[in-house]
């Protein structure tokens, strides 16, 4: 199942139009929910990639420390 299909099943299909909203307002609400979900997914993927780089580079080298200084990454904290 695609990420979109999962989001649609879990969230998107449950966003019903409010009586006070026209089609445009409803579309905006659905788009905002999708935008937030996509941002959260991108952040999750970014954090996983950072964790993999840090784990690969932290084997006795100072690369994790350099990543922290150069990129602002904290390779030793738990990513959410």
Buried (B, 14 or more C-beta within 10 A) or exposed (E): EEEEEEBBEEBBEEBEEEEEEEEEEBEEBBEEBBEEBEEEEEEEEEBEEBBEBBEEBBEEEEBBEEBBEEEEBEBEEEBE
